[in-house]
Amino acid sequence: MKVYRGLPNAEARRPCALTIGNFDGVHRGHRALLARVADAAGRLGVETAVMTFEPHPREYFARLAGDETRAPRRIANLRDKLQALEQCGVDRVVVEHFGARFASMPAERFIEDVLVQGMHLKWLIVGDDFRFGAGRTGDMAMLADAGRRHGFEVARLPAVMLGDTRISSSAVRAALAAGEFAHAQELLGHPYAISGHVQHGRKLGRTIGFPTLNLKITHRRPAVEGIFVVQVHGLADQPLPAVASLGVRPTVEDHGRVLLEVHIFDFSGDCYGKRVRVEFLKKLRNEEKYDDLETLTRAIEADAHAARDFFARRTTA
């Protein structure tokens, strides 16, 4: 799969079947969309392509308004999103920077410059609520009219349902926020996990008896925050049991930096630089600020005990 930051150059612009969206989490609804793209690409003999955005458009507008709490919580980092798209058989991904220039682009110019000239579009599918262009003035009717003029097909994907629930990134975020990881897995089609490279930290965990693997979270509003039972993939043949904290570490920092810290039980080894995947199994509690390290240590001991009990019960079940 080829990834472009912005539209590809002229030599790389080949006809494609395309879908457009944020694809946060690449859930089962997204996968249904991508399956339709692959079918159309095979029928037309063109590449499958995805256009996505970084940052999330609502994140950009929230920053512009000075209120980041209006931005959606992020389910997946960009690396995990791209990996999921590749697993779905996508040939080409355009990661378009969503900033002032893109936000102010008229809908008509988006069609002409981006879709027709930039992507060499032959077939397009979007969700039934898709809007585009400055002021969200572009809609399905405008796309259909442009398709007739420029020679590309436009298809609409209706909502994909799980029982009475519409599968969406919002539904996944709600399940994750509630700690309902089994329901999130149903919506996603796979267990919820975050991957990244292990980085050097302050090594405070070693001094209190709980050494951790540290993964940097690049976005400020992750979909999950708190203390969790997790298992770690990528360091052994089998996933390793662990307890994790995802948040801003209010007891030891005040910089607002978001970090995923993972303490693997009964494990030692040099993990720095290795890529791991942390799978979330159960939420234990919210993140708290403690008066001193002694109180923090007691809380971590209780969390570790609860996580070990979780794995012991699962083994004997």
Secondary structure, 3 states (H helix, E strand, C coil): CEEEECCCCHHHCCCEEEEECCCCCCCHHHHHHHHHHHHHHHHHCCEEEEEEEECCHHHHHHHHCCCHHHCCCECCCHHHHHHHHHHCCCCEEEEEECCHHHHCCCHHHHHHHHHHHHCCEEEEEEECCCCECHHHCECHHHHHHHHHHHCCEEEEECCCEECCEECCHHHHHHHHHCCCHHHHHHHHCCCCEEEEECECCCCHHHHCCCCCEEEECCCCCECCCEEEEEEEECCCCCCEEEEEEEECCCCCCCCCCCEEEEEECCCCCCCCCCEEEEEEEEEEECCCCCCCHHHHHHHHHHHHHHHHHHHHHHHHC
